[in-house]
């Protein structure tokens, strides 16, 4: 019987994306802790993720 577990595994997340997503999450948490609405915190996280993706590309 053939071992197919390696063929079905998703590709691991690159270190660049891990850094980008952690920074975005931290930005969202920081904005939320300052008392901003959830939408503003999500916007800050999204902006950081998009910005770092462009800078680090």
Backbone as a ProteinNet text record, in pm:
[ID]
protein_1_A
[PRIMARY]
XXXXXXXXXXXXXXXXXXXXXXXXXXXXXXXXXXXXXXXXXXXXXXXXXXXXXXXXX
[TERTIARY]
84.3	0	89.2	51.4	133.3	103	207.2	190	156.4	35.7	-7.3	-23.2	23.4	2.8	77.5	195.1	270.9	206.4	134.7	74	-45.8	-111.9	-232.7	-209.6	-88.6	-59.7	-61.7	-118	-112.3	30.3	59.9	192.3	207.6	321.7	338	343	297.2	296.6	440	473.9	610.2	632.1	757.1	792.2	746.8	751.3	707.8	560.9	477.1	333.8	305.8	383.5	366	393.1	500.1	533.1	423	375.4	272	143.6	100.2	-25.2	-15.7	99.9	117.5	115.6	183.3	183.9	43.7	-30.8	-168.3	-255.6	-241.1	-317.2	-282.8	-153.9	-111.9	-164.8	-167.1	-221.6	-370.5	-442.4	-584.6	-611.1	-533.3	-548.9	-514.8	-409.5	-370.2	-480.1	-539.4	-646.5	-768.6	-799.9	-914.5	-892.6	-768.8	-740	-749.7	-731.9	-745.4	-891.9	-981.8	-1123.3	-1196.6	-1133.6	-1197.9	-1299.6	-1396.4	-1492.7	-1423.8	-1492.8	-1436.2	-1403	-1486.7	-1462.7	-1332.4	-1303.4	-1178.7	-1058.7	-1071	-961.7	-937.6	-1046.1	-1031.6	-971.3	-1009.2	-952.2	-803.5	-763.3	-621.1	-542.7	-597.5	-529.7	-518	-625.4	-623	-524.6	-519.6	-427.6	-282.2	-252.7	-116.3	-80.5	-173	-145.9	-121.3	-206.5	-187.9	-59.4	-30.9	89.7	216.6	221.9	342.1	356.2	246.1	254.1	318.6	285.6	346.4	493.7	524.7	662.7	755	706.7	792.3	792.2	714.9	706.2	833
-117.5	0	124.4	221.3	340.7	446.3	512.7	618.6	749.1	800.8	922.8	1041.3	1032.2	1142.1	1267.4	1254.8	1372.4	1443.4	1372.8	1433	1519.6	1491.1	1563.7	1674.9	1692.6	1796.9	1933.9	2033	2169	2223.6	2317.5	2378.7	2461.3	2449.5	2526.6	2677.1	2754	2899.3	2950.4	3041.7	3094.1	3185.2	3202.1	3285.1	3428.8	3475.9	3612	3631.2	3535.2	3546.5	3533.8	3454.5	3443.6	3578.8	3645	3777.3	3877.6	3877.1	3971.4	3950.4	3825.5	3799.2	3828.6	3800.6	3833.5	3984.7	4058.8	4204.7	4261.5	4206.9	4252.1	4224.4	4108.3	4075	4165.1	4192.9	4282	4423.7	4470.5	4603.5	4608.5	4504.5	4499.3	4498.3	4421.9	4416.4	4551	4616	4745.3	4849	4850.9	4947.1	4913.8	4786.2	4747.3	4784.9	4769.8	4805	4954.6	5033.2	5178.5	5220.8	5126.1	5157	5181.1	5151.4	5172.8	5061.6	5089.3	4983.9	4866.8	4754.2	4633	4655.9	4730.1	4754.4	4831.9	4926.4	5001.7	4912.1	4823.5	4730.9	4636.6	4587.8	4500.1	4576.8	4701.5	4783.7	4807.5	4831.8	4852.1	4724.6	4610.7	4483.7	4459.1	4483.9	4464.5	4557.4	4682	4777.9	4737.7	4690	4645.8	4524.3	4430.1	4310.9	4346.9	4432	4472.7	4551.8	4641.1	4723.2	4639.2	4550.1	4466.3	4370.7	4324.3	4237.7	4311.5	4438	4516.2	4545.2	4580.2	4616.8	4495.5	4381.8	4263.3	4179.4	4218	4138.2	4145.5
0	0	0	-78.9	-98.3	8.6	56.4	155.2	83.4	103.4	33.5	126.6	251	344.4	303	243.5	201.5	83.7	0	-117.6	-82	28.5	64.5	165.9	208.8	307	241.2	310.7	256.3	265.4	180.2	181.3	309.5	379.9	503.2	474.9	570.8	560.1	565.5	475.5	474.7	596.3	631.1	747.2	725.5	602.8	571.2	607.3	570.9	600.1	749.2	819.2	964.2	1029.1	988.9	1043.1	1010.7	886.3	843.5	923.8	939.5	1009.7	1159.1	1218.7	1360.9	1381.1	1293.7	1305.2	1286.8	1191.9	1172	1293.5	1350.7	1470.8	1587	1603.3	1711.7	1690.9	1566.3	1538.5	1570.6	1532.9	1564.1	1713.4	1786.8	1932.7	1995.8	1947.1	2002.5	1981.6	1862.9	1835.9	1921	1936	2018.7	2165.4	2214.6	2353.4	2378.3	2273	2287.5	2293.3	2279.6	2294.1	2163.5	2053.5	1923.2	1897.1	1811.4	1775.5	1704.9	1701.7	1642	1495.3	1425.2	1282.9	1261.2	1348.8	1336.5	1363.9	1461	1491	1374.2	1314.1	1197.6	1079.3	1063.8	957	976.1	1099.8	1128.7	1100.5	1140.7	1115.1	965.3	892	747	678.1	722.8	662.9	685.8	805.3	834.9	750.5	736.5	657.3	511.9	455.7	315.8	297	389.9	379.2	387.6	485.3	498.2	381.7	327.2	209.5	93.4	76.6	-30.9	-3.6	121	155.5	148.7	195.9	205.1	77.6	-21.3	-145.4	-226.1
[MASK]
+++++++++++++++++++++++++++++++++++++++++++++++++++++++++

